[in-house]
Amino acid sequence: MTHAMPASDPAFDIEFFWDPVCPFAWITSRWVVKVAQQTDYKVDWRFISLRILNKDKDYATEFPPEYEHGHTAGLRMLRVAAAVREDLGREPLDAIVRAYGESYWDKPKGSGMRQHLSTTAHAEEVLAAAGVATSYAATLDDTSWDEMLEEETELALARTGRDVGTPIITFQPPEGLSFFGPVISRVPTDAEAVPLWNAVTELAKFPGFAEMKRSLREVPQLNILGGVSDKPQSEDWTGGHRAGHLASDKT
């Protein structure tokens, strides 16, 4: 069975390409929700799979050991979300994004939640919290969705270039501004949300803008990673992971 990727819907102002297991996608999504609430922008939650994006990479040597499990869990839940979208339309996705994030990132450090990601029980919990039939959890292992998820991942990358990760945002799709990130380690306050959005989109619309980056960053301010701190620890990141977390980093 084949599944068609939906076209951009002009009713939406923002397309947010989401992988459920990316902490930065979760944090940025909470910021975008605040922006939408204060501007009346409508957000279309679209899909990008880190597991598909990295399908040709050797996880054993190119990623920290826990990444393959996490990326695979993200793909499994995206199949569920895709099935819901095809049957019920875009409207339930906001609740699914929120329910998955709260069921994972809001858990306390040491809860062991990572090992239960995108299991049948977890998917049913997320769907129930989102007000969607738990029977959709049956699509976790349905690989017939993968071709469409790859097409949607490629759509996101076609707008930004390939040397990026998640999240990817398009403002005024399909021809409007597209960019990777912003990668932020904490959710802005209500007062900070729109000024930050305006700053990001102003920068992104300058045609000569390419990149602004720093590898030294805060530990993401999430309960599952230790909670929110007034003075968060900083880490150095390289190639999409914390420096020193690959076996090759230690040789």
N, C-alpha and C positions, 0 to 999 in steps of 0.2 A: 504494500500500500504506500502511495506517495502522498505527501502533504505539501500544500502550496504556501509559500511565504506571503503574508499580506503586504500590500503596498502601503506607503505612507498615507495616513489619514489627515486631510487638511484641517480637521477639527482639533488636532493636537498641536501645541506650540513647541513642545520639547519631546524628543525621542531619547530615552535613557536606555542604553544597552547594558544589561545587567547579568552578572554571573552571581549566583547565590552565595558562593563561598569566598568571595573576595571582600576582605574587611574594608578596603577603601571604597568599593562600590556601595557597600552598606552605609558607610558614613556619608559619602557624597549624596546618596539617595535621600537620606534624612534632611540634608541641606536643601536639596532640590524641592522636596515636599514643602519645606518652609517657604521657599521662594514662590512656589505655585500658590500657596495659601494667601500670600500677600500681594500677588499680582494678577490673580485669576488665570494664569497660564494653566493649560491642561497638559499632563504628562502621559505619554504613551510608553509603557514599559516593554522594551524589546529585548532580544536575547543575544548574548555573546557567550560562547563556551570557551573557557580557558583550556579545557581538555582537548577540544577540537583545534583550537588555535595552536596548541603545542603537540599535535598528534605525531609530528615527524621528529620530535626531540626524544632523547634518551633520558628518561626521568631518573634513572639510577645515577647518572653522572652530571646532569645539567640542572638538577633541582635538589633542594633539601628533601630528606626522606619522606616527610609527611605530605608533600605536594601532590603526588599522584593520587593518593586516597582522596584528598580534598577536591582536586579538580574533577575526578570521576564522580564524586558526590554531587558536585554542581551540575554536571551534565545530566545525571539521573533526574534531578529536580526540574531542570529545564524541559525535559521530556514531558513531565507532568504539567508544567505551566503551559507548554505548547498545546497539549491536548485540551486543556481548559479554554485557552484562547480560541482554538478552532471551533469548539462546541458552543461556548458561551459569549464569545466576543472579548474585547479588551477590558471591559469594566472590572472584572474580578481580579485583575492582575495587581492592582495597587494593594489590595488586601493580602494577596499571596506574598508579594515582596515584603510587606511589613511583617506578616506572620512568620515567614521563614527567618528573617533577620532577628526578630525578637526571640524566637525559639532557640537561636544559636548564640548570637553575639551578646545577648543580655544575661546569659547564664554565667554563674560565677567561675572564676579560674579554678581548675582542678575538678570540674564537674564530670569530665569524661565525655562531654557532649560530642566532641569531634568524631569519636568512633561510632556514633549513632546517626551521623548525618545522612539524610536521604535514605534511611532504611524505610521499610513499609510503615512501621509504627510512627516514625518521625514525619513522613509525608502525610499520613492520615491526621496527625496532630496539627500540622500546618494547614491542611485543607479545612479541617473543622474550625480552626480559629478564623479562617478567612471566609467562612460561610459557604464553602463549596463542598460538593459531595465527595466523601472520602474514597469513593470507588475509583477516582482518577489516580490514586496511588498505584493502580495496576499497570500504569504506563511507565513506571520507573525503569524497567528493563526492555522497553519496546524500542528497539533500534531503528524502526521505520521512521522515527522523528529526526534521526541524526542528519539526514541529507538536508532537510529544511533548516535545522539549526546551524549547519555549516554554511548554508546560503546566507542566513541572517548574520552570522559572524563575518562572512566575507563582505556583506554590505557595509557593516560598520568599518571594517578595515579599508574598504575602497574610499571612504570619506576622509580618513586620517592618515593613511599609510600603514605599513605593516609592523613597524618597530614600536608597537604600543601594547598596552594591556587593557585592563578594565578599571573604571568604567569608560565608556565613550558616550558623549552627549552630542546631539544635533539640536540646534535652536532654529526654529522655523524650517522644519524639514519639508521636502527632501533636499532642497538646494541651499539651505541656510548654513550657518556656521557649524562646523563639526570639530570636535577636539577630544583628545584623551584627557581624562581627569575632569576637574583638577583633583589631584591626589592630596587629600587633607586628612589629618590624623585626629581631628575632633570635629564634632558637629557645631557649626556656628550658632550663636544665640539668635533669637528672633530678630533682634536689632541689627545683627551683623549680616544676616542672610542676604538681603537684597543688595546692599552695597558691595558685598563680595561678588554676587552674580553680575552686577553691572561692571565691576572691574575686570572680571574674567572675560565677559563677552566683548567689552571694549578692546581688550588686548587681542583677543582671538580674531576680531574683524579686521585688524591691520594686516594687509596682504603680505607684508614682509616678515611678519612674526613667525618664528619657527619653534623656539623652545626656551623655556626658563625652568631651571631645575636645581635642586640641591639634594645630594644623597644623604646628608645628615638630617634625620627627621625624628620626630617624636614617636615613641611607641604608640600605636593606635589606641585611642582612649575608649576602650571597650571592656565590659565586665569580664568577658571570657579571657582577656589578655591581662587582667590584673586590675581593672577598674580605672576610674577617672582620677587624675591627680592634678593639683595646682602647679606642681613642678615635675612634669613627666620626664622620664628618662629619654635620652636621645640615642638613636642607633644609626650606624652607617649602612646604607643599602647599596647593593650593586647587582645589576642584571635582574632586578625584580625580586631579590631576596636579601635578607640581612647578611652582611659581610661575615664570613667565618662559618656559615651554616652548610656549605658544601664540603664534601670530602676533599675536593681539589683545593679548597681555600686553605686547608691545613697542611698542604705539602709544599 
